């Protein structure tokens, strides 16, 4: 992430104070990779968790960023380039084993702290489990998978039902696929969506990354928001039915287990009132 403005912004300080209050300790504004100059706002080196608190303007929050009236198109391209650089830097960190968490400056620091703690606890659990499995001489295979959340202007997201004859036939999932060897997750997702849906996309911020055990295999699934031309027609070569679901309709279909963490996060984003 390119650094805009200064460190120790009010949203960063609010998150740091909340984590300190909960007894968490971390490094601040530390470079963690030799392949890029990005400096996460908070770093948990043992769990390899990097936290960013992104400003709404410079990182182009679609909800709160308002483009200047003068040279609006120039600004839009510049801010989209910032988003793309964020994604590229994040991909580098992920490829080096970092778990990247991003929060908007307008978000609730308590909710962000809870998410960070959940990831630390998840790492602790995985580390303990790996230790036990190594002790017993057994390690489950892991498949790295990426999925894209395509959202229309009306807030509906694309859900795809796996066709008969495929694994998990009849279950619903977000479009995507496996990450090939030496392939970055974002590049893999763009490739998969082009092959599967015949659309060209820009991979945006990551929504979630969770590991689910299915039939003795660990599925490491990372989901991302997708920017695309909404007037493009979508058809899938791997699924027998596609639906655009509102947040309230997400619970109406039977989701594949690895996609459920992303589904729950999207349901939690549902506007209230």
C-alpha positions, 0 to 999 in steps of 0.5 A, a space after each residue: 500500500 502506498 503511504 498517503 498523508 502521515 502515520 498515526 491517523 485518528 482511525 489507526 490510533 483508535 484501532 491500536 488503543 482498542 487492541 491494547 485495551 484487549 491485551 494485544 501487542 504489535 509493531 507499528 508502521 513496519 516494512 515486512 517484505 523486500 519485494 515491495 515498500 508497503 508498510 502495514 499500519 499494524 504487524 503481528 509477526 508471529 502470526 504473520 498478520 498485516 493490518 491496514 487502515 485505509 483512508 476513504 479518499 486515497 484508497 477510493 472507498 466507493 461509499 465515502 470517496 467523493 471525486 473533486 469536480 475539477 479533473 474528475 476522470 483524472 482523479 478516478 483513474 489515479 485512485 483506481 490505480 491506487 486500489 490496483 497497487 494495494 491489490 498487487 502489494 497485498 498479493 505479494 504479502 500473501 504469497 510470502 505467507 502473510 494474512 492481510 486485513 484491511 479496514 476502512 477509516 470510517 469503520 468501527 474500531 471495536 469491530 475491526 479489533 474483534 476481526 483481528 483477534 479472530 484471525 490471531 485466535 485462528 492462527 493459534 488454533 491452526 498452529 496447535 493443530 499442525 503441531 498435533 498432526 506433525 506429532 502423529 505423522 499426518 498432514 492433510 493436503 491443502 488446495 488454494 482456491 480464490 472466489 470473486 464476489 460480483 455485485 450489481 448496482 442493486 446490491 445483488 451478488 452472483 451465485 453459481 450452482 455446481 452442475 451435476 457430475 461435479 464435486 459438490 454438485 447442486 451446491 452454490 458457490 461464488 465463481 472462481 477456481 484453483 490457484 496454480 503453482 507460482 500464480 498470484 491469487 489475484 491473477 488466478 482469479 482474473 484468469 478463472 473469471 475470464 475462462 469461466 464467465 468470459 468477462 474481464 475484471 479488476 480484482 479489488 479488496 479481499 473479503 475473507 480468507 478461511 480454511 475449511 476441511 472437506 473430505 480430508 482435504 483443506 480448502 484455503 479459500 480467499 474471496 475478493 470483491 470484483 470490479 467489472 462492467 455491469 452491462 456484460 452478459 454473464 454465463 458460466 461454463 461450470 455451473 447449471 444455474 446462475 442467480 443474482 441474490 440480494 443479501 436477504 436471499 443469500 440464506 435461501 440456497 445451499 452454499 458449499 461449505 468453503 464459501 460460507 464464511 464469505 456469505 456470513 460476512 456479506 450478510 453482516 454487511 446488510 444495511 439495517 433500519 
